Amino acid sequence: MGRLKNTSLAVLVLFLLSSCGSFFNQGELIGTRSGGKFKEKHPYGMVSIPAGSYAVGLNNQDFLNSNVTQKRVISLSSFWMDETEITNDEYRQFVYWVRDSIIRQKLSEQFPEFLLTDKEGNPVEPRRLNWKEKIDYDNEEQLSAIETLNYKGLDVLEGAKDFDVRKLNYTWTVIDYKTAVKFSRSYDYDEGKYKGQIRNEKGELVDIKGRSSLVKVRRDYIYPDTLCWKRDFTYSYNEPYAKSYFNHPGYDNYPVVGVSWRQARAFCDWRTKLYNRYESSMSKVLEWRLPTEFEWEYAARGGLKNGIYPWGGPYLRNKLGCFLANFKPLRGNYVGDGSLRTIKVGSYEANGFGLYDMAGNVSEWTSTAYNEGSYDFIHDMNPDYKYEARDDDPPVLKRKVIRGGSWKDIGIYLECGTRTYEYQDTTKSYVGFRCVRSKVND
């Protein structure tokens, strides 16, 4: 009898499953994905920062900076954040990817296997590179094609492996959402065209032709400015760092420096594309970016409401007298914390969220434009203040917020609430960055 019951139950289940398609197609509203569930993957090397609210601003009495860091409560959505700053080795992957893409593009002119093809063997449109095809540096025909490469002034030196990466540039696009909102209702359906004008890359007012007018094309050199070690400290012997800091394997796990704000954003764009090549279409809306200064501060506090530093505070040493970050302690005793300049990422304890080096080592770029009065007019939910400065804009419009303090800064810059800035087109030996990614399910 029990076996008969089980058999009947199995038949009923099969009947229901087989009839689901016909039932749900009888004019019912079921959506496009038929109730499929989405579970976001944990991105490698990133830490989950939960949604929450906090009182942005200084937690100690600093009268000189109180006018630009007023206290107010804000709320933030959850997001992922890199547990450490981007290292030389990680950024080098970006540089080599751009190098390989240029070489593959050149090879695809003679070797069709370097292009993606359809089932019939024809190149897909628009044409895309086949990254599964290996570059054979021992193949004389391929080597000959590479050695003739001249891509906007780029030359191969003594063989393909000595490709000069210092002149590489990366082309990417930015969508001007702020302008898109402004002109979202400017389409004239009677005339079949947009009305209004927009400023182009040169700052000239031009007619809106369509959505393409909101897409800004960027082309940036990506190789770090290794001479920043000499430029930042004129009367200082920093030649060894200028020569080897980015390339020597001994510095692989040190934070990358000499990267401008735009270079950091280009890296985020590339990282997004790298991930999307291997993910399903459902995940391709996810993108890596620089954190806003408010996301950065919230993450730096590590869940502590009123902590001065990422570890709480109010002191820069622990109970054993050891310094808790890599900075410029005492009266300029750089080695007092155990390191003269930068140090390996993750050398100090993580904060409450599991993030390393949120104070000291290198300051970090944020996506936020610097304005002394921005705390007065920002929204209290996911606040941000952005300005896409053009090359011909005055320097005051190119200021971008940096946070966290660095190996060359005194203790006050290590405080979670301290904000300062650098110019978006400058490179410094004490400024790096880390990426964030918004969560799908907040």
C-alpha positions in Angstrom: 0.0 0.0 0.0 2.9 2.4 0.9 4.6 1.7 -2.4 1.3 2.4 -4.2 1.0 5.8 -2.4 4.5 6.8 -3.4 3.8 5.8 -7.0 0.6 7.9 -7.1 2.4 10.9 -5.5 5.2 10.6 -8.1 2.7 10.5 -11.0 0.9 13.6 -9.5 4.1 15.5 -9.3 5.0 14.7 -12.9 1.5 15.7 -14.0 1.8 19.1 -12.2 5.3 19.7 -13.6 4.2 18.8 -17.2 1.1 21.1 -16.9 3.0 24.1 -15.5 3.9 25.4 -18.9 0.3 25.2 -20.2 -1.1 26.7 -16.9 1.2 29.7 -16.8 0.5 30.5 -20.5 -3.2 30.9 -20.0 -3.1 34.7 -19.9 -1.6 34.9 -16.4 1.0 37.6 -15.5 4.1 35.7 -14.6 7.0 38.0 -15.6 9.8 37.3 -18.0 12.0 35.1 -15.8 9.2 32.8 -14.4 10.1 33.4 -10.8 13.8 32.7 -11.2 15.9 33.7 -8.1 19.1 35.7 -8.4 21.9 35.2 -5.9 24.8 37.6 -6.1 28.3 36.0 -6.0 30.8 37.2 -3.5 33.4 39.1 -5.6 36.9 37.9 -5.1 39.0 40.1 -2.8 36.1 42.2 -1.7 34.3 42.8 1.6 30.6 43.2 2.1 29.6 46.5 3.6 26.0 46.5 5.0 23.5 49.2 4.5 23.3 51.7 7.3 23.4 55.3 8.5 26.0 57.3 10.3 26.9 60.8 11.3 29.3 62.1 8.6 32.0 64.5 9.7 34.6 65.0 12.3 34.4 63.3 15.7 36.9 65.5 17.5 37.3 69.3 17.9 39.0 70.6 14.8 38.0 74.2 14.3 40.1 74.7 11.2 38.2 72.0 9.3 34.8 72.2 10.9 33.5 74.6 8.1 34.0 71.9 5.4 33.0 68.8 7.4 29.7 69.7 9.1 28.0 67.0 11.1 24.8 65.4 9.7 23.2 62.0 9.5 23.1 60.2 6.2 22.0 56.7 5.0 23.8 54.4 2.5 22.9 51.3 0.5 25.0 48.2 0.9 28.0 47.6 -1.4 31.1 45.6 -1.9 34.6 47.1 -1.3 38.1 45.9 -2.0 39.6 44.7 1.3 42.9 46.4 0.3 44.1 49.1 -2.0 44.8 48.0 -5.6 48.3 46.7 -5.7 51.1 47.1 -8.3 50.5 43.5 -9.4 46.8 43.9 -9.9 47.2 47.1 -11.8 49.9 45.5 -14.0 47.2 43.0 -15.1 45.3 46.0 -16.5 48.4 47.3 -18.3 49.2 43.9 -19.8 45.6 43.3 -20.9 45.7 46.6 -22.9 49.0 45.5 -24.4 47.7 42.1 -25.4 44.5 43.6 -26.8 46.5 45.8 -29.1 48.7 42.9 -30.2 45.7 40.7 -30.8 44.0 43.4 -32.8 47.1 43.6 -35.0 47.3 39.9 -35.4 43.6 39.6 -36.3 44.3 41.4 -39.6 46.3 38.4 -40.8 45.2 35.6 -38.5 41.4 35.1 -38.4 41.6 32.8 -35.4 42.1 35.9 -33.2 38.5 37.0 -33.9 35.4 35.4 -32.5 33.4 33.5 -35.1 29.8 32.2 -35.4 28.9 28.5 -36.0 29.7 28.9 -39.8 33.1 30.3 -39.0 32.4 33.9 -40.0 33.6 36.7 -37.8 30.8 38.0 -35.5 29.6 41.6 -35.9 30.7 43.9 -34.3 34.1 42.2 -34.4 35.5 41.0 -31.1 38.8 39.5 -30.1 39.1 35.8 -29.3 41.0 35.8 -26.0 41.2 32.0 -25.9 43.6 32.0 -28.8 47.2 32.0 -27.5 49.8 34.4 -28.8 52.7 32.3 -30.1 55.9 34.4 -29.7 57.9 31.6 -31.3 55.8 31.7 -34.5 57.8 33.7 -37.0 54.8 34.9 -39.0 53.0 36.2 -35.8 56.3 37.7 -34.6 56.8 39.5 -37.9 53.3 41.0 -37.7 53.8 42.2 -34.2 57.2 43.7 -34.9 55.7 46.0 -37.5 53.1 47.2 -35.0 52.9 51.0 -34.8 49.7 51.9 -32.8 49.5 55.6 -32.4 53.3 55.9 -31.9 53.7 52.6 -30.0 56.6 50.6 -31.1 57.8 47.1 -30.3 61.4 47.2 -29.2 63.6 44.1 -29.5 60.9 41.5 -29.9 57.2 41.2 -29.0 57.8 40.5 -25.3 59.6 43.9 -25.0 56.5 45.8 -26.1 56.8 49.4 -24.8 53.8 49.6 -22.4 54.6 53.2 -21.2 52.7 54.8 -24.1 49.6 52.6 -23.9 46.2 54.3 -23.8 42.8 52.9 -23.0 39.6 54.0 -24.7 36.4 53.9 -22.6 33.1 55.7 -22.4 31.2 57.6 -19.8 27.4 58.2 -19.8 26.4 61.7 -18.6 23.4 60.7 -16.5 23.0 64.2 -15.1 22.5 65.7 -18.5 20.3 62.7 -19.5 17.9 63.6 -16.7 17.8 67.2 -17.8 17.0 66.4 -21.4 15.0 63.2 -20.8 11.7 64.9 -21.9 13.2 67.0 -24.7 12.2 64.6 -27.5 9.8 66.1 -30.0 7.6 63.2 -31.2 5.9 65.4 -33.9 9.2 66.4 -35.5 11.0 63.1 -34.6 14.1 64.7 -33.0 15.5 66.0 -29.8 15.5 69.7 -28.8 18.1 71.5 -26.8 21.8 71.8 -26.7 24.7 70.1 -24.8 28.4 70.9 -24.3 30.8 68.5 -26.1 34.2 67.5 -25.0 35.6 70.9 -26.1 33.0 72.8 -24.1 31.2 73.9 -27.3 27.4 74.0 -27.3 26.0 71.6 -29.9 22.5 70.2 -30.7 21.4 67.0 -29.1 21.3 64.3 -31.8 20.2 61.5 -29.6 21.4 59.2 -26.8 24.9 59.2 -28.4 25.3 62.8 -27.4 25.2 61.8 -23.8 28.1 59.3 -24.2 31.6 60.8 -23.6 34.6 59.1 -25.1 37.7 59.0 -22.9 41.2 58.1 -23.9 43.7 57.9 -21.1 47.3 56.8 -20.8 47.3 54.0 -18.3 50.9 53.4 -17.3 51.6 54.8 -13.8 53.7 58.0 -13.5 56.8 56.5 -12.0 58.5 60.0 -11.9 56.0 61.1 -9.2 58.6 59.9 -6.7 61.0 62.6 -7.9 58.3 65.3 -8.6 56.8 65.1 -5.1 60.1 65.3 -3.3 62.5 67.5 -5.4 65.5 67.5 -3.0 65.3 63.8 -2.2 67.0 60.7 -3.5 64.1 58.7 -4.8 65.6 57.4 -8.0 65.4 53.7 -6.9 61.7 54.0 -6.3 61.2 55.8 -9.7 63.0 53.0 -11.5 61.6 49.9 -9.7 58.5 50.5 -7.6 56.0 49.5 -10.2 58.0 46.8 -12.0 60.1 45.0 -9.5 58.4 41.8 -8.0 59.5 42.9 -4.6 56.8 45.6 -4.7 54.1 43.4 -6.2 51.9 43.6 -3.1 52.5 47.3 -2.5 49.7 49.8 -3.3 50.0 51.2 -6.8 50.7 55.0 -6.9 51.3 57.5 -9.6 47.8 56.9 -10.9 45.5 59.9 -11.7 41.8 60.1 -10.9 40.9 59.4 -14.5 43.3 56.5 -14.7 41.7 55.0 -11.6 38.3 55.3 -13.2 39.6 53.7 -16.4 40.8 50.8 -14.4 37.3 50.4 -12.9 35.8 50.4 -16.4 38.3 47.7 -17.5 37.6 45.6 -14.4 33.9 45.7 -15.2 34.4 44.6 -18.7 36.8 41.8 -17.6 34.1 40.4 -15.3 31.3 40.7 -17.8 33.2 38.6 -20.3 32.8 35.6 -18.1 29.4 36.3 -16.5 25.8 35.8 -17.5 23.8 38.6 -19.1 21.9 39.0 -15.8 25.1 40.1 -14.0 26.3 42.6 -16.6 24.6 45.5 -15.0 27.1 45.3 -12.2 30.0 47.7 -12.4 33.1 48.5 -10.5 33.7 52.1 -9.7 35.5 54.5 -7.2 33.6 54.9 -3.9 31.9 58.1 -3.1 33.6 59.9 -0.2 30.6 59.0 2.0 30.8 55.4 1.2 34.5 55.5 1.9 34.1 57.2 5.3 31.2 54.8 6.3 33.4 51.8 5.3 36.4 53.2 7.1 34.5 53.5 10.4 34.0 49.8 10.3 30.6 49.9 12.1 31.8 52.2 14.9 29.5 55.2 15.4 31.9 57.7 16.9 35.3 56.4 16.3 38.0 58.9 15.3 40.1 56.3 13.5 39.2 53.0 11.7 40.2 51.1 14.9 38.1 53.4 17.1 40.5 55.7 18.8 41.3 58.1 20.1 45.0 57.1 20.0 47.4 56.2 17.2 49.1 53.5 19.2 47.9 50.3 20.8 48.4 49.5 24.5 51.9 48.1 23.7 53.0 51.4 22.3 53.0 50.2 18.6 51.7 52.5 15.9 48.4 51.3 14.3 49.1 52.6 10.7 51.8 53.6 8.3 52.0 57.4 8.5 54.4 60.2 9.6 54.5 59.9 13.3 56.0 62.2 16.0 58.2 65.0 14.6 58.8 63.5 11.2 60.1 60.1 12.2 59.0 58.3 9.1 60.4 55.0 10.3 58.8 55.2 13.7 55.9 53.0 12.5 58.3 50.5 10.9 58.3 51.8 7.3 60.0 54.7 5.5 57.5 54.9 2.6 54.7 52.6 1.5 54.4 49.2 2.9 52.7 45.9 1.8 48.9 46.1 1.8 47.3 44.4 4.8 50.3 44.9 7.1 48.1 46.3 9.9 45.0 45.0 11.5 41.7 45.2 9.6 38.8 47.3 10.8 35.4 46.1 11.9 34.3 45.4 8.3 37.4 43.5 7.5 39.0 46.3 5.4 42.8 47.0 5.6 44.7 50.2 5.4 41.7 52.5 5.6 44.1 54.8 7.5 47.7 55.5 6.3 49.9 53.8 3.6 48.4 55.7 0.7 45.5 58.2 0.5 42.7 57.0 -1.8 40.8 58.6 -4.7 37.0 58.9 -4.4 34.5 59.7 -7.1 33.4 62.9 -5.3 34.3 66.4 -6.4 35.6 68.6 -3.7 33.5 71.5 -2.6 33.8 73.2 0.8 30.1 73.7 1.1 28.8 70.4 -0.3 27.8 69.0 3.1 25.1 71.8 3.2 23.3 70.7 0.0 23.9 67.0 -0.5 21.0 64.5 -0.1 20.8 62.5 3.1 20.3 59.2 1.2 23.3 57.9 -0.8 24.8 61.4 -1.1 27.3 62.4 -3.7 28.6 65.5 -5.5 30.1 65.0 -9.0 31.5 67.2 -11.6 33.1 66.0 -14.9 35.8 68.6 -15.4 37.1 69.2 -18.9 40.8 69.7 -19.7 40.2 73.4 -20.2 38.3 73.9 -16.9 40.0 76.0 -14.2 41.9 73.9 -11.5 39.3 74.6 -8.8 36.8 72.5 -10.8 39.3 69.6 -11.0 39.5 69.0 -7.3 38.6 65.4 -6.2 38.2 64.2 -2.7 40.9 61.9 -1.3 40.6 60.1 2.0 42.6 58.1 4.6 45.9 59.8 4.8 49.2 58.4 3.6 52.7 57.4 4.6 53.9 61.0 4.4 50.9 62.5 6.3 50.6 63.4 10.0 48.0 61.8 12.2 45.1 64.2 11.6 44.8 63.0 8.0 44.2 59.4 9.2 41.0 60.4 10.9 37.8 58.9 9.3 36.2 62.3 9.0 39.1 64.3 7.6 38.7 65.3 4.0 41.1 66.8 1.6 41.7 66.8 -2.2 44.0 66.4 -5.1 43.5 67.5 -8.8 42.1 64.9 -11.1 44.9 65.2 -13.7 47.7 64.9 -11.2 49.6 61.8 -10.1 51.1 61.5 -6.6 53.4 59.0 -4.9 51.1 58.9 -1.9 47.7 58.5 -3.6 46.2 55.1 -4.7 42.7 53.8 -4.8 40.4 50.8 -4.2 37.1 49.9 -6.0 33.6 49.3 -4.9 30.6 47.7 -6.5 26.9 48.3 -5.6 24.9 45.3 -4.4 21.9 44.1 -6.3 19.8 43.1 -3.3 20.2 46.0 -0.9 
